[in-house]
Amino acid sequence: MPDLSQERVLRFIWGVRPCRRGGLRLESEQLGHVRVIHNYGHGGSGVTLSLGCAAAVSAMLGPPGGERVAVLGGGVSGLSVALELLRAGHSVRVYAEVLAMQTTSAIAGALWFPLGIDFPEPGEARDRFNGILKESYSRFCELLGSDWGVREIDVYEPIGAEVHPEYFEAGVIGPPSVVGAGDPMPPGLGACRVFRSLFVDTTRYLPRLHDEVQRLGAAFEMRRFTDLRSVADLDERIVVNCLGLASGGVFGDAAVFPARGLMVEIEGRSIDYAIHDGFKYIFPREDTLLLGGTYEVGCDGPPADDSGYEVILEHHRHRLSRASV
């Protein structure tokens, strides 16, 4: 059973999900002499969507090879696009305000699960979205058993957790099944259901991704973008926008909004499964546990005090305490 005692608490963490009303924006537009391919609005599914979106961006560029491309953003979305384009023979320069391990991507769990993002309505857009999920999942599966930090785990949900069939609609992870009374289950959870998915340990995955992009020859430049002029001034005439939250200000998209998440990191990894209940979860990283969480719309800075973190700890401690009753 996980030990969530105060002595095990390593740190409190906060991050901001780059959300967008209407969900993912993955499309091309011409802004003067610059072609911009937008890839943002991933919400809480940045890691989940990253490799599928990168493949879609590459397809939008057309035949492989020869283009000089600027990628804006150094998080998981930007680096995934950079890797895909480098492998397709393009010349890539990554422009980022902060390095990869300083981005929100670095503190993500990250369970492969399309959570915290608006799904398109059923129809062509929904089919395309599910296709991106399928492609992304397939590419992450190729990394199983490697040094990229991707593994398959059981994910348990309380039986009363909200049911979202659309999360499983793409068909790459099976829908949850009810755990029988005689089957093993996490302590304290009670009646529950379980499904299997991938877990991407970003403490290992993100540095590995950054190193691979660097190895394949991408150039990196630290730069902050504030408006369209700062994008138009680039030497490259093809730009892939992976700025996330900053896309709202730079490209004038009023649908973009922040949603803060609070997490607590616990020393030691004592479980090999995840507990998931919306934005309340326990995820097993390589050497620690990550406890969440919150989804605070409109918050884009640190909390005023530690009360939110204490609520998270108390929630999970209370749940586990029932195991000994």
N, C-alpha and C positions, 0 to 999 in steps of 0.2 A: 504494500500500500504506500502511496506517495507520502513523504514526510514534508509537510508544509509549515513546520515550526518556524518561528521568527528567526532562529539562528541560521536557517537555510536560505533566507531571502538574500539574493545577491544584489538586485537593483530593481528600481521602478523604471518603466520605459513608457514613453508616449510617442505616438506617430500620427501622421495625418493621411487618411486615405484620399486619393484624388478622384472624387466622384463626379458624376455628370447626370443630370436629369435627361432621360432618354438613353442612357448607357453609352456603350462604346461608339467612338467616332473613328472610323477607319475608312478614309476616302481621300481622294486627290483633288486639289484645286490649284488654279494658276493665279498667282499674285504678281502681276507685272511680268518680269522676266524670270521669276522663280517659281518652279513647280514644288508645291508643298504636299506631302503625303502625311495626313494626320493619323496618329495612332495614340489616342488617349481616351480617358473616360473609363478606365478599368476598375475604378472603385476598390473594393476589397479583393479583387481577383487579378491583380497585376501579375503575380507569378503564374497563376493558373492559365491565363491567356497568353503569356509572353511568347512562347515558341510558336503558337499557332498564328498570332498576329504578325510575328516576324516573317513567317512563310508567306502570309498574304501580302505584306509590303513588298517582298521580293518579287512576287508574281505581278504586282501592279507596275513594277519597273520594266517588265518585259524581258527580252532575251538576256541571259547572263553576260556579265563582263563589260568593262570599259567605262562605266560612268563614275564621275566624281560626286560623292554623296556626303552631305552633312547630316549627321544624326544629332538632334538636340535632346539632351538628357542622358545622364549617366547611371540611371537606375536599371532595374531588371528589364524594363521594356526597351530602353535605348540600347543597352548592351546586347540584348537578344537580336534586335534588328541589325546592329553592327556585325555581329557574328554571321548572321544569315547572308548579308550582302557581301561580306569578305569571302565567304565560301563560294559565292556566285561570281567572284572575279572582279567586283567593284572596288574602287578606291574609297576609303571611308575615313572621315575625320569626325570624332565624337566631341561635341561641345557640351560642357557640363559646368554647373556652378559649384558642385561638390563632388567628391570622389564617391565611388560605388558604395563603400562601406559606411558612408555618412548619409545615405539616402534612406527613405522610408522602406525601400526594398530590403535593406539589411536587417531590419528588426521584424520583418514579417515571419509568420510561423514556420513554414507555410504549408498548410494542407491544400492539396489539389482539389479545389471545390469552388464552383462558380457562385460565390456568396458576396453580398454587398454591391451588387451591380444590377441595373435595370435590364431585364430581358426584353428584346423586341417582341412586338405582338406576333402571334402565329402568322406564318406566311413566308415570303421570300427572305426577308431580313432575319427572321428567326432561324430559318434553315441555314443561312450563311453563318450566323452566330454559332449554331451547333456544329457546323462544319469546322469552324476555327477551334472550338473546344476539342473536337475529335483529333485534329491535327496536332494540337498542343499536347494532348495526353499521349498520343503515339510517340511523339518525339521525346517526351520525358521518360517513357517506358524504355526507350533505347539507352538511357543512362543508368538503368537499374544495374546494380552490381559493380559500378565504376566508382571512381573517386570524386564524383560530383555531389555526393550527399543526397541521393534520391533513393528512397526505399518504399516498399508497400507495407501498409499497416491496417489493422482493424480500427474502425471508428465507431464508437458507441454513442448513442443518443438516448436520453430519457424518453420513455414511451409517450410522455405528454409534450414533447418538443414539437414545434410547428412542422407541418409536413409541406414540402415544396417539391412536387413531382417534376417541375421544370429543371431542377438541379441535376436530375438523372436522365433527362430527355435525350441527351446526345448519345446515350447508349454505351458510354465507355466505362462507367462505373455502375454496378448493379444497384437497384433500389434497396433500401434497408429491409432486413428481415427481422422479425421478432425473435428475441433470444429466449429459448426455452428454459423452463425452471431448472432443469438439470444441467444446462450448459454453463461454461465458465462466463463470468461477467465481472466488470470492475467493481471493487468494493464500494458500497454506499450508493450505488446508482439505482438499485431497485429494478423494477420492470423496465426493459430497454429494448432497443433494436440496434442492429449493427450492419455496417457496410464496409467494403474495403476500398481504399483509394491510395494515392501516392502522397508521401510526405517529402517535402523539399526543404532540407536544412539549409537555410540561407547563409548561416555562418560558414558553411563549406562551399555551397553552390555559387554564391555571388563572387567570392574571390577567384574561384576556378573559372567562372565565366569571364571575368575581367582579364585574367591572365591569358585566356585563349584568344580573346579579341586583340590583346596587345601582341601576342605571339604571331598572329596572322597579319600584322602590319598596320593596324589602325593607328592614326595619329590622335592624340588627345590634347584638347585645349580648354583651359578653364575660362569660362565666360558666362556672364549673366545676360539673359535676354529680357527686355522690358517692353518692347513694342515691335510693330511690323518693320520699322526702319532698321532695327538692330538685326533682323533676320535678312532683310533685303541687302544689307551691306556685306554679307558673306560672299566669299569668292565662288563657292559652289552654287550651281543653278538648280540642283535637286536637293531638297531638304526634307528629312523625315522628322516630324514633330512628335517627340516622346516626352514633352515637358510636363505632362501630368497636370497638376494643379495650376501651374504657371500658364498653361494654355489659355485659361480664361482671360487673363490680363493681356497677354501678348497677342492673341488672335481674336479678342473681343467676343468670347463665347460666354454668355451670361448663364448658361446651363451648368457650368462647372461650379462645384461647391466642395468644401472640406468636410470630413467626418473624422474626428479625432478618436483614436483608440488608445486605451490604457492597458498595460500589461505588467505582470510581475514575473521576474525570472528567479527560479529556485535552483539551488545547487543540487547536483546529482540527478541522474536519469534513472528512476526506479521502475519505470513502466515502458512497455514497447507498443502501446496502443494509444489512441487519442480519445478524449471525451469531448463531445461537441454538442452544444445546446445554444444555437444561434451565435451570439457573440460572447457567450460564456463557454470557455473551453480549457482543456489541458492538452498541450502538445509536447511530445517527447523529442527534444533536440538531441544532438550527439552526447552532450555531457550535462545538460540541464533540462528543466521543465519550464515551459512557457505557459503562464496562466493569463487568460483573458476573461473578460475584456469589456469594452464599451464601444458604442457607435454614436458619437456625439456630433450631430449635424451642426455645422456652422462654426465649430471650434477649430482653430488652426494654430494654437499655441499651447504652451505647457499649462497644466492645471495650477490653480492658485495654491493648493495644498495637497496633502497625501491621502485625503479622505476617500477619493475614488479608488485608489490602490487598496486601501484597507477593506473596502466593500468587496472587492474581487477576492481577496484572501479569505475573508469571512464566508463568502458564498461557497468557496470550494472546501474550506475546512468543515463547514457545517454539513456539506454533502458527505464528506469522507467520515465524519464522526458517526454517521448512522450505521456504518459498517460494524461498529463494535457494540451496537445496541441489541 
